[in-house]
Amino acid sequence: MVDYDAIASSLANRIVASDVRELLKLTEGRKIISFAGGLPDPSLFPKEDLAEIARQVISERGERVLQYSPTPGVGEFRRELAGYLERVGVAVREGDEILVSTGSQEALFLLGMAFVDPGDTVLVEEPGYLAAINLFRMLGARMVPVKVDSEGLNTDDLRKKLEALDKEGVKPKLIYTNPTCNNPNGTTMTMSRRRELLDIAGEYDVMIVEDDPYSYFTFEEVEFQHLKTMDKEGRVVYLGTMSKILVPGLRIGWALGPAKAIRRMELVKQIVDLHSSTLSQYIAMEAIRRGIVDRVVAKAKSLYKRKRDEMLAAMDENMADLGEWTRPIGGFFIFFKANAKLDFKAMLPEAVERGVAYVPGQAFYIEGDGRSTMRLSYSEPKPEEIRKGIELLAGIIREKTG
Amino acid sequence: MVDYDAIASSLANRIVASDVRELLKLTEGRKIISFAGGLPDPSLFPKEDLAEIARQVISERGERVLQYSPTPGVGEFRRELAGYLERVGVAVREGDEILVSTGSQEALFLLGMAFVDPGDTVLVEEPGYLAAINLFRMLGARMVPVKVDSEGLNTDDLRKKLEALDKEGVKPKLIYTNPTCNNPNGTTMTMSRRRELLDIAGEYDVMIVEDDPYSYFTFEEVEFQHLKTMDKEGRVVYLGTMSKILVPGLRIGWALGPAKAIRRMELVKQIVDLHSSTLSQYIAMEAIRRGIVDRVVAKAKSLYKRKRDEMLAAMDENMADLGEWTRPIGGFFIFFKANAKLDFKAMLPEAVERGVAYVPGQAFYIEGDGRSTMRLSYSEPKPEEIRKGIELLAGIIREKTG
């Protein structure tokens, strides 16, 4: 037997097998209330519509739908997608291009591969998106955390960090942000912060990666514009996904940005997987065209709002003295911080034993901070389960707080 | 505007935009006979069967089929696939695992990411598979070519190369081979060569990557076993794909091998694209289960055999004095070498102008050799087009030969 561990690449050796993922395997096959997932509610899946679309595109256009397709994506789908994005307020500018990816995670991966060398510096929100942190770690990048508060990415902290890097003579490759209905924070960046972010990025001439799976689900009338839309300098690469606005199982995401950036990512994609599922692209295209995406988004908004309301109410009633938490205006997540010094990772097996799961906040920190925080997702459990789960959690926290 | 070229990673800078790909763009929208593609014949696509399967799995099992799924692949599909592979003679051993990938290209990519560092040495067939050469180039590997002749990978040359590396103190990471119905060569490795390859790899303790898209289409009764099946040492990682035995548009491939190797690839995949299309996996699963894959393979065998016969006959009649070529026992490709010193890359625009396309052989060589070779694929054009295209090509070569 070849000693596969001994011959693993340095890149592979930088991947840390997620202990949180291992812990969450405890939940498999058990009837527990999970606030861990961040999965969309499957009752929103437009099964009959998609069944009919799939049948039709395969039957009527099978020669194309079942064949290889171009690396940047099926042309017709990319045009439909561009129209959709314009319609929901994401500016597609002259000279921009769209690259279709295997989930938006692949778009982020391609971007990392195209621009980040081992030892390069990247700025990431902290707490920040788990998959982005894992990617930059695998690439051997130096991650500089930028604080996130109730107004989103803290631009004062960003400026401080960039000044310090500048003094070191370091030019960072990018700023990664999930500005609207943040994962894991639930916060949404204010307009003035957005303007500041763009100004600062302009001063230091840094690319901004705007990851945006959740802005489609805002429950309140909040004024915001996408960074991509505000950007006049070709500085923002925007990442999106069908996983939340339609279904995850098609595995279709995209990157939208200046042609030169997208073209680099496309060259990497040619080597990674050549292209994403042709069938999935045709199905997604027809779902946009026939208004099914709009219907799912409308239905999702009201369903997720009800769930968020339920979770916030249950937390207000049961946890007021135990900690503080974010009050998201949209998206899937509430971030909780205990008043007491707790270790939510250590607590997880017991919580699962007692019937409730969450993601320990540590996973969203670069260097193991955030022990007494956790991410609660209200997207998947049923409203009545949400209350029950929060009561369970509150009970456990109360015991540990002593 | 950010200067995206200036900030590109060293990895991205190692990707050479394919000039052959650019040249072949000349063919778009033109009525030409293309021997370039290597696309499966779309008349083989079981459109009505797949339309019905897609409708059914979405309608009846949509909650799962449209949801996120595990990184290594949908469990039920992996078991079905393992059964299929056993049935066609690919041994799935105790301790093996299967990883479902976004086309087999992603499986190869994940393998490269998991095991190959910049500066590492890999042994590749020459002429060899374009995408493998491009991958190893992007990863910054040192590629050592191993000759391929009418009996497949030349094991004497392999031994010579390994001895030389050993003297240098270099331990290569892997040997990449496409032993059966080789791309681009059309050759199939003899059994005695296969045994030698495994022996030599054992002596030097090197992993073997067996890329196998084409063995399903053998037109003659040729005795061969898969390297994976002959391997008793956990040394072979086997890569396969649904693209040729069903349809490419699902974008489903796989890696099969020792759990430790596959697990490393899975950890990389978790970061690359999280998982491959859930829908595609369910469709592929049902296509195996309902015997549709078997039907496609049977039909494909006889269709591609007819096309191969047509191309060989046309070449015998028109090109006997112009060069030599391989006589494939299966697969999609014939490799042609001109007697005269020609430059088939330089010749391509004129050929396209006159109505026929091919892939210049240079693309399959590591360092720009193979100028007077080309790869001819008979998989896509209609039988009557094949003869016409060969006549056209022969005419051009004859003119250039002077």
Interface residues (C-beta under 8 A of the other chain):
Chain A: M1 V2 Y4 D5 I7 A8 S9 S10 L11 A12 I15 A17 L39 P40 P42 F45 K47 E48 L50 A51 E52 A54 R55 Q56 I58 S59 G62 E63 V65 L66 Q67 Y68 S69 S101 T102 G103 Q105 E106 F109 M113 A114 F115 V116 D117 D120 A131 N134 L135 M138 K173 D205 V206 M207 E233 G234 R235 S243 V247 P248 G249 L250 R251 P258 K260 A261 R264 L267 V268 Q270 I271 V272 D273 L274 H275 S276 S277 T278 L279 S280 I283
Chain B: M1 V2 Y4 D5 I7 A8 S9 S10 L11 A12 I15 A17 S18 L39 P40 P42 F45 K47 E48 L50 A51 E52 A54 R55 Q56 I58 S59 G62 E63 V65 L66 Q67 Y68 S69 S101 T102 G103 Q105 E106 F109 M113 A114 F115 V116 D117 D120 A131 N134 L135 M138 K173 D205 V206 M207 E233 G234 R235 S243 V247 P248 G249 L250 R251 P258 K260 A261 R264 L267 V268 Q270 I271 V272 D273 L274 H275 S276 S277 T278 L279 S280 I283
